[in-house]
Amino acid sequence: MNSDQFKGKWTQFKGEVKQQWGQLTDDDLMEIEGNYDKFRGKVQERYGDKKADVEKWADDWYRRQETPEPSARRQGG
């Protein structure tokens, strides 16, 4: 996921990131406000050795948003 993609999905993303990674506070999310570099910095600050896990989760989340569910693909045919 790149910075533009992250910014475009921020509103949807921040609710799920708070549920999944509860160490990120509301203040953290306000500070990040769609900035991928700030997100990565806060993840490093809060999760340290789990940084790669959080980034992988974020990338996977973004991919799921861009890929239609299998049932949605079948509806057309």
Secondary structure per residue as TSV (DSSP state, phi and psi in degrees):
chain	resnum	aa	ss	phi	psi
A	1	M	-	360.0	135.1
A	2	N	-	-101.6	176.6
A	3	S	H	-61.0	-41.8
A	4	D	H	-65.6	-41.6
A	5	Q	H	-63.0	-43.0
A	6	F	H	-61.5	-46.8
A	7	K	H	-62.0	-40.9
A	8	G	H	-65.7	-28.2
A	9	K	T	-104.6	7.1
A	10	W	H	-54.6	-46.5
A	11	T	H	-59.1	-44.0
A	12	Q	H	-69.5	-40.4
A	13	F	H	-68.4	-41.1
A	14	K	H	-63.9	-33.1
A	15	G	H	-65.2	-43.6
A	16	E	H	-72.9	-35.1
A	17	V	H	-66.2	-35.4
A	18	K	H	-66.3	-39.1
A	19	Q	H	-67.5	-43.8
A	20	Q	H	-76.7	-39.1
A	21	W	-	-126.3	75.5
A	22	G	T	-62.8	-12.4
A	23	Q	T	-73.9	-13.9
A	24	L	S	-82.2	117.2
A	25	T	-	-83.0	169.7
A	26	D	H	-59.9	-38.1
A	27	D	H	-62.8	-40.6
A	28	D	H	-59.4	-46.2
A	29	L	H	-64.5	-37.2
A	30	M	H	-65.8	-39.5
A	31	E	H	-67.3	-40.5
A	32	I	H	-65.9	-49.4
A	33	E	T	32.5	55.0
A	34	G	T	87.0	4.5
A	35	N	-	-96.5	112.7
A	36	Y	H	-62.6	-38.8
A	37	D	H	-64.1	-40.4
A	38	K	H	-67.1	-38.6
A	39	F	H	-57.8	-50.1
A	40	R	H	-61.6	-38.3
A	41	G	H	-64.6	-43.8
A	42	K	H	-66.6	-38.2
A	43	V	H	-61.2	-44.3
A	44	Q	H	-61.1	-43.4
A	45	E	H	-64.2	-43.9
A	46	R	H	-85.6	-33.2
A	47	Y	H	-116.1	-13.9
A	48	G	G	48.8	-102.0
A	49	D	G	-69.9	-11.3
A	50	K	G	-97.9	10.2
A	51	K	H	-52.9	-46.9
A	52	A	H	-61.6	-37.4
A	53	D	H	-64.1	-43.0
A	54	V	H	-66.6	-43.5
A	55	E	H	-64.2	-39.4
A	56	K	H	-63.7	-43.3
A	57	W	H	-59.4	-43.5
A	58	A	H	-63.4	-44.1
A	59	D	H	-63.5	-43.1
A	60	D	H	-63.3	-40.9
A	61	W	H	-59.5	-46.2
A	62	Y	H	-62.6	-43.8
A	63	R	H	-59.6	-39.6
A	64	R	H	-64.2	-32.1
A	65	Q	H	-70.3	-31.0
A	66	E	H	-89.5	-15.8
A	67	T	S	-107.1	122.5
A	68	P	-	-63.6	148.7
A	69	E	-	-61.5	150.3
A	70	P	H	-55.3	-37.3
A	71	S	H	-67.2	-32.5
A	72	A	H	-69.6	-33.5
A	73	R	H	-69.8	-31.8
A	74	R	H	-77.4	-21.5
A	75	Q	T	-62.9	-30.4
A	76	G	T	-74.2	-16.8
A	77	G	-	-130.9	360.0
